[in-house]
Amino acid sequence: MDDYERIQHAVRFMEENLQNELKVTDIASKACFSPFHFQRLFQAISGFSVQEYIRRRRLSEAAGLLKETDRTILDIAIDFQYGSQEAFSRAFANCFGITPGKYRKTNIDLNDQHEINFLDFKTSINEDESIPRPNIIQLDSIQIVGYEYHTDLNGERYFADIPGFYHDFGANEYYMQIPGKAAPDMSYGISCNFQDEGGFSFVVGEAVQKPTETIPESFVHLDIPGGTYAMFEVNGRTELVQNTRRYIYRTWLPNANYERREGPDFEVTDVRRSCFPDDMKMKIYIPIF
């Protein structure tokens, strides 16, 4: 069973439980993924979050009941996990641009959400020739000291946040406070501390020669585990960096003969040779087995 089939198995579970409470941990377990990795794959492939899909599917099914039955709006709202008619009506209007009561009295067609089929998203691993194929390499563990920021998968918020984290790190000269640097011209960005609902930490820092107990206050120390990594080399505009991140989870991982193992993704920017935003020199590392 490939990744697309595994995710579709989870979609079937969601479809069967739209009128029940749905926890991302339970959904992800049906695909045999961690909650965070499942959400990242789901969003990268489909273009929207798990929670957004559930919300739109519930509202679409509710819209059908509004037209096909004479049940009250409150009863339908409660069936689809809304605590009140007001909350349901507000969500319905935000989604479709019309209230449930008005929709029931009209013959308009909604832009509703049908059950998604992830098998339709299968693509060739070589589809985007602008993205270089990765090198599969072995790394020793790397000690990092850096500053921790917080972002979220939902709505691809992290794409907007991460460049700001690097800017803040440089503007505040946090790099000047890191002791015992192992590679002063290389800036690390590490995605870690993944939360079930999609939040995660992004640590900007530098490699150090050995662990130290004298790191500056408010900084963190991380140990990037050694092991096998897929390394994607990126030379170009910041848009290429973001497109490479999307490609990794939308296309490469679901089609590659590797699984993502536990541990952080990280990227290394050659600060001396890079020029933001037009000419970035970066390597992106994904832990695999």
C-alpha positions, 0 to 999 in steps of 0.5 A, a space after each residue: 500500500 503506497 502513501 496515497 492509498 494509506 491517506 485514502 484509507 484515512 479519508 474513508 474513516 473521516 467520511 464514515 465519521 463526519 457526524 462523530 468527533 474526529 481527532 487527528 490522532 485517530 485519523 492519522 492512525 488509519 494511515 499509519 502515520 504520525 499525526 503531524 506527518 499525516 497532516 503535512 502530507 495531506 495538505 501538501 498533496 491536496 492543498 488544504 488542511 485536514 481540519 478544513 477538509 472535515 469542515 467543508 465535508 460536514 457543511 456540504 453534507 449538511 447542505 444536502 440535508 437542508 434540501 432533502 429533509 425538513 429537519 430543523 437547522 438546529 438538529 442538523 447543526 448538532 449532527 455535524 458537531 456544531 454546538 449551536 445553530 448560530 455557530 453552524 449558520 456562521 460557519 455555513 455562511 463563511 463557507 458558502 456565502 449564504 445562510 442555511 435558512 436562505 439556502 433552503 429556500 433557493 435553488 442555487 448550486 453550492 461550491 460544495 466539497 465532495 469526497 476527495 480521492 487521493 489516488 487521483 493525485 498520483 504523480 510522477 516523481 520526475 514531473 517537476 524537472 526544475 527540482 533536483 533529485 536528492 542525494 541519499 547520504 549518511 550524517 553524523 549527529 550535529 550539535 546546534 545552538 539557536 533561537 526557537 520560533 513557533 509556527 504552524 502547518 495550517 494554511 501553510 503559515 510556516 511558508 510566510 513565517 520562516 523567512 521572518 524568523 531568519 530576518 529576526 535572527 540576523 537583525 537581533 544578531 543572535 548569531 553573535 551570541 553562539 559560543 564554539 561555532 563549528 561552521 560560522 558561515 552556515 545557518 541552520 533552520 530546524 523543524 522540530 517539536 511537532 504537535 498533533 494539531 499542526 504546530 511546531 518549532 523552527 529553530 534558527 541557529 548554528 552548529 557548535 563544536 561540542 555541547 555546552 552548558 553555557 548557552 545564552 539565556 532564551 537559546 536552545 540546544 538541539 542534537 540533530 540525530 545521525 543517520 540516513 537523509 535525503 539531501 536536496 540542494 537548492 540554488 535560486 530564488 526563495 520561491 524555489 526553496 518553497 517549491 522544493 519543500 512542497 515537492 518533497 512532501 507532495 511528490 517525492 516522499 509519496 513516490 520514493 522507496 523511502 519512509 520518513 523516519 522520526 526526527 527533525 527536517 532541517 536546512 542549511 544556508 550558506 550565508 556568505 554565498 547567499 543573497 536574499 531573496 534572489 540567489 539562495 544557496 541551501 541544502 534541505 535534509 529529510 530523515 529517511 529509512 
